[in-house]
């Protein structure tokens, strides 16, 4: 129960990070330049040095980078899901703060990711966050990450079945542009 309360506090704090990266969706616009020798206009795309993406278990937005290092299903009653009523899909990850903003690993994850288990033919089935699956992070899950620092953490989602893959959807902050999706098979 204590784990759920601590994690719930992290969810509330994630609202403070809701804008993290949400304003970073700057589209590349053509830049017009006049060439000195001909006087003609040359249209070229401005390239931003920091790309935003979600691919190969890594998401990067302007303020942070999250790298998923491990996933697994934890049945009810086993270590990491001792108090749950459903099996959970546990994810271990590292968060790197790329800015001077106050970012913690739990709020960063919640601001960027949504987990879906597409087993309902009529509606999008966002699965619920479960208790923290790894006690190593009880005291560090809400610590502020220093600029260019990297901190480990974990999160768990309550599974509705043990067949349907979990799809992680990454966005640039809670209301930001979708960066991509990645499916994770349920490994028993």
Beta strands, then each sheet from edge to edge (+ up, - down):
strand 1: 30-34
strand 2: 41-45
strand 3: 53-55
strand 4: 58-60
strand 5: 64-74
strand 6: 88-97
strand 7: 103-104
strand 8: 113-117
strand 9: 144-145
strand 10: 150-158
strand 11: 166-171
strand 12: 178-184
sheet 1: 1+ 2-
sheet 2: 3+ 4- 5+ 6- 10+
sheet 3: 7+ 9-
sheet 4: 8+ 11- 12+
end
